[in-house]
Amino acid sequence: MAITKEKKAQVLHKLEATLKSAKTAVFVGFKGLTVAQQNEMRKALKAQGIGYTVSKKTLLGRALDSHKYEGSMPALEGEIALAYGADELAPAREIGTFVKKFGGALTFVGGVFGGTYVGRDEITAISAIPGMDTLRTMFAQVINSPRTRFAVALGKVAEKKG
């Protein structure tokens, strides 16, 4: 359905503002998602502080062109949505959970990470990086591992002698 020039200008302005404030933007291909699945995904993304919007590809292309990102923009084919957020990893990670959950109905197309266009493979790899809380927990376990092993060894020695 055709939209008026005023509405296109509003959508373009909103997309430009969104891309300016977002640290990461993920291009998501969607086809065959039910309304219930879309609502579930939007609700979960909103709870994580991640925006999700669908617009015409020409308007999205114009908004992306106005920001002069490095690299070459991936081909935006089919129905495209934009997931974005202030956290660098969260949009890709959260969309990744729904890509796994919904199978072929939702796919990564590419994105913008660190001011550079990235392709499908790169954004898929970014989505596999765990969150900061998980990384901190993993780091703490690595740091405490030698102490824990030493304490277990001392306990075994004490049992043998005691």
PyMOL commands that set and color helices and strands:
alter all, ss='L'
color gray80, all
select helices_A, chain A and resi 5-21+35-47+57-67+90-105+120-127+132-161
alter helices_A, ss='H'
color red, helices_A
select strands_A, chain A and resi 24-30+51-54+80-85+106-113+116-118
alter strands_A, ss='S'
color yellow, strands_A
deselect
rebuild
show_as cartoon
